[in-house]
Amino acid sequence: MSQTMRAITAPSPGGPDALTLEKRPLPEPAPGEVRIAVTAAGVNRPDVFQRLGFYPPPKDASDILGLEVSGTIDALGEGVTGWKTGDEVCALVAGGGYAEAVTVNAGSVLARPGTLSLRDCAGLPETVFTVWANVFESGALRPGETLLVHGGTSGIGTMAIQMARAYGARVIATAGSNEKCVLCERLGAELAINYRETDFVEAVKAAGGAGVVLDMVGGDYTARNIAVLNPGGRLVNIAFLKGSKVEIDLMPVMLKRLTLTGSTLRARPVAEKARLAAAIRQTVWPWIAAGKLEPVIDSVFPLERAADAHSRIEDGDHMGKILLTV
């Protein structure tokens, strides 16, 4: 076996052309880790922010881009149980996904659901972990409640719609075109709002308001999200495409007993990621097996065309996940 591999890095901050295909040493799994021969890697907004120099990897993580992969386990670190070489899996990684191989703590690994291709499984970990941690844990979504999802055709959005529907919640989504709204409704949203044509605040209020809002926009959306939340509602932020510094009136938060929260995944301890993986294995994987949800794949690029994949995610026209194949 070759002791080197191809990998994508961003040695200097910049546009998509800053991505560089390099040769790197083949990583060896540490105790408690497995090594995955990568079939595909998901492309996510945090990868773009890392390329731009705004989201450096944690100190103990690889500088190779990529936060989720699918592939086949080809080596086990000391003390690993429950996995064997040859197992087809997907995994949430703190870095290193845009490569021919990656090492990851065994607790962040999930078996390939039998209904999905190994390639498409690369579109699961980042979205499913994010939605589970934010909508179901921090947001405490309940069956029968309404979830408002902004960016309904993003990778996170498409998964949030499906997971909430599988759980028995109602979903309202926003998107930037009528075509995107059609996809949101096909995935299970009862109402999809083209935010370029309609004020989502009035539309959501007319539909009964929301119990939980999943927001990746921030900026002026923050006050508008507070306006649509019902008493006891929860606003969960996972990104701030319009900026994280806002000025809001907190009186509605007090009067409606609202909760404002948010989180990231990448820097969480491995034990916390393992706990999330266990909950996902028990709850979400059966939904996949039952055909209630699957990753929506927008486009697929070979590893050496990572720059094209980044251009695709930045142009805002994609619907669903963008993958790199190795």
Salt bridges, closest charged atoms under 4 A:
GLU22 OE1 - ARG24 NE 2.90
GLU28 OE2 - ARG35 NH1 3.34
ASP63 OD2 - ARG24 NH2 2.93
GLU68 OE2 - LYS321 NZ 2.49
ASP74 OD1 - ARG35 NE 2.89
ASP87 OD1 - LYS84 NZ 2.87
GLU88 OE1 - ARG112 NE 2.74
GLU100 OE2 - ARG6 NE 3.08
ASP120 OD1 - ARG119 NH2 2.86
GLU137 OE1 - ARG275 NH2 2.80
GLU145 OE2 - ARG142 NH2 3.00
GLU145 OE1 - ARG234 NH2 2.75
GLU190 OE1 - ARG170 NE 3.02
ASP199 OD1 - ARG224 NH2 3.22
ASP220 OD1 - LYS242 NZ 3.26
GLU272 OE2 - ARG268 NH1 3.18
GLU272 OE2 - ARG275 NH2 2.92
ASP298 OD2 - ARG312 NE 2.93
GLU304 OE1 - ARG6 NH1 3.31
ASP308 OD2 - ARG305 NE 2.75
GLU314 OE2 - ARG51 NH2 3.15
ASP315 OD2 - ARG312 NH1 3.83
